[in-house]
């Protein structure tokens, strides 16, 4: 699922050190901070997870710069597979979508 251009612009600004809250306001997108959502496994909720931001329906997490990037990306991919919404991560080189949305189970 491609990220909307307004959300991408907010994330671009955040990687340049601008306020993510102000950027969301400028782009007129909905933003929530420190949101608790359910992580899912096999289509069932298993535990709550706190997400840094939800921007217009997209989960956004900051990568920990003290953790090697390969490990941080593995963590992000694991989180993405457990969320029912798209996930983007912000890191020192920029941002990227790591969504792994699975088809809903019927």
PyMOL commands that set and color helices and strands:
alter all, ss='L'
color gray80, all
select helices_A, chain A and resi 5-15+20-27+69-82
alter helices_A, ss='H'
color red, helices_A
select strands_A, chain A and resi 31-41+44-55+58-62+87-91+94-97
alter strands_A, ss='S'
color yellow, strands_A
deselect
rebuild
show_as cartoon
